[in-house]
Amino acid sequence: MIVLFTDFGGPGPYLGQMHAVLTRHAPDVPVIELFTDAPVFDAKASAYLLAAYASGFAKGDVFVCVVDPGVGGPRAPLAVEADGRWYVGPDNGLLALVVRRSESAQAWEITWRPERLSASFHGRDLFAPVAAELARGTLHPSTPRAVPAEDWPDDLAQVVYIDGYGNAITGLRAQVLASDNILRVGGRQIASARTFCDVAPGTAFWYENANGLAEIAVNCGRADDILGLAIGSEIYIEAG
């Protein structure tokens, strides 16, 4: 399948145009939208989300990754194969955590260009058609490039995403935390729990979410409003 990971948001023509190109080039390949509201303009925060959520997909799946504030500038367009999955997107750090956490990875610069390449919408004009051809097995990249790397921590002690319930997903893998660790955020100390029903309504807690990241929530409430959290909020880890 082809998987969309973008910061486009819901309204507007952008997702529709992406779907149109993918359907035109690969009509028999299903397309799903994993994230359409990745952190806007924030390749670093998005990189931790992408690495955590991509791991559940199968070998051969192709990700179209567009968090690209430098579109039209000198950053290179890349195709990366990591642990059998393909990722197409800008060389701005967005793919760095996927590569770092993979057992094997290779990267190529995308040198193909369409007849019409807009300066501001490489997602539609460049990344989508390349992803479609990769998914069909009709494209074989030929210009090797160093795999993406950034001097970012293995785990990011910040909020990287706020979901529709107001839960705050962090860039910390739960496996690096102990169950008795306290997370200090928004002037509050937050203890861990296994899941929502293990704490009283209105209680803040952190837990390992379904994709292995530490997530801060309030049972039957919005953690972002109650704790004053936003993307980029710092997380401090304390011993229990």
N, C-alpha and C positions, 0 to 999 in steps of 0.2 A: 504494500500500500504506500501511498504518498501521504506524508504527515506535515501539516502546516504548523509552524511555530513562528508567530509574528507579534508585533506590537501595534497592529493596525486598528484594533478595536472593532466594535460591531457595526456601527452605522457607516454609510458611505460606500463607494463603488469598489474599493480596493480588493476585498476578498472575492467579490463576484468576478472581477477581472482575472484574478489568480486562478479561480476555478475554471473559467472559460479557457484559459491557455492550457491548463493541465488536461482538461477534457478533450481539447482539440488534438493534443499531441499523444495522449495516452488514454483513449476512451474506455479501455477495459480495465484500468487500474483504479481501485477505489481511492478516494481522497477523504481524509478526516482532518478536522481542525482540533489540534491538541491544545495550543494556546493561541488565541487571537488578541489577548490582552497582556502579553508579556510586558515587563517594565519598560515604559516608553523611553526611547533613546538610551537605554541603560544596558549595554552589552555585558557588563560585568555581572550584575544581578541576574540577568537572563541566562548567563552561562551556567550558573549553579542549578537553576530550574531545569534547563535542557538536559544536563548530565543526569539528574535524578530521574526525570520522567521518561527519557529515551530508553533507559535500560530495560524497560518492560516490553519493548517491541522486538520483532523477529529479525533475524538476519535477512538482508535483501530489502527491507523497508527503506524508504528514501525520505529524508527530512528536508523540507524547504525552510530555511532559517533566516528570517528577515527582521532583525533589529539593527538598523543600518543608518545611524545619523550621519555617517560620512559618505552616503551614496553619491556617486558621481565624482568623488575625490580620488586620491591616490591609492586607497586601500584596494587590495586585490580581491577578485571573486574566486572562491575556492570550491573544490569538490574534495571531500574527505571521506575515506572509508575507514571505519573504526569498528573492530569486532564484527565485521560483516554487514554493518548498517552504513548507509550513505548519508552524508550531510552536505547540503549545498548552501553557501552563504558567504558573507563578507569576512575578510581576514581582519577582524577588529577585536578579537578575543572571545567572540560568541561561541566558538567551537573549541576553545582551549581546554575546558574542563572535561568535555567528552573525550578528547584525545588523551588527557592525562590519566583518566580512570580506565582507559581501555588497555587490553593486553597487547593489541597490535593496531597500528594506525599508519595510513599513508595519506599524503595530500598532493593535490595537483592544482595548478592555476588554471582557471577556465579561460581559454584563449579564444574560443568561438564567440562570435558576435552576430546578432541578428541583423537583418537589413535595416531595421529601425530600432535603435536603442535610445530610449529617453534618458535624460540626465538624472531624473529623480525617481524612476520606478524600475529599478533593476529586478525587483521581486517578480514583476510581471514579464519583463522583456528578456531577462537573462536567466535568473535562477529557476523560474518555473519551467521553461522549455528544457533546460539542462536536466532538471530533476525528472521530468517526464521521460526523457530519453534514457536516463539511467534506469528508471523503473522498468522500462521495456527491454532493457539489455541491448540497446542499439547505439550506445555511446560508450567509448572507452577513452578516458582522459589520457593525454600523452605528454603533458608538461609538468614533471615532478616539481614539488616545492617543499620546503621545510614544513613539518607539521606545525599547526598553530600552538603558540606557547605564550603565557603571560606570567609575570611575577606576582601572581595572586595566591592567597593562602589555599590550602587543600579544602578548608571549610571556612565559610564566611559567617562571622558572628554579627549578622545584620538581618533585618527583615528583607526578603527579596520578592514577596508577593502577598497581596491581600485578596483572599477569595471572596465570593459573593456572600458568605456568611459573616465576613469580618474577621475570619481567622487569619493569623499572620504566619506565613511560611517563612522559615529562616533558611539561610545557606549552610546550616550546620547539619551534617548527617547525624542521626540519633546514635549511631554506633560509636561516635567519639565522646558521647556523654555517658555519665553514670546515672542510674535511675534516681539517686539521691542528690544529684546536682540541682542547684537553684539557678534559675535564669532571672537576672535582674533587668527589667525593662520598664521604661516609663515611670521610674521611681518606685516600682513595685517588685517584690520578690515572688517569683512564680515557681511552685513545686511541680513535680511531674505526677501524672496519673496515666493509667492505661488507656482510658477512653472517657467519653463524655459522661456516661451514666455513673462513673465512679466518683464524681464530685457533685456537690449540691448545685442547683440552678443559681446562676450569678457568680459562680466561683471561677476564677482564672486558673489555668494550669497549662503545662506543656506536655506534649506526647509525641510519640513517633507516628508520623502519618503513614498513609498507605504506600507511599513511595520512599520511605526511609529517611525523610527529613524531620527535624524537630519543628513542631508547629505549636504556636501559642493560641489558645482559644479561651473562650468563656462559655460555660455551659448555658445554653439558651440566651446568649447575649453576643454582642459584637466586641471582640477584643480590640479592634482598631479604635473604636469610639471610647470604650471604657478605659483603655490603657494609653490612649493617645499615640497609637502606632501608625507608621507609614513606611513605605519602601525606603530603605536606608537607615531606619532606626537601629541604633546599636544595641547589641545583646551582650550582657556581661555574665560570665559563668562563675558561680560560686560553689564551694563545697557544701554538701548537705550537713 
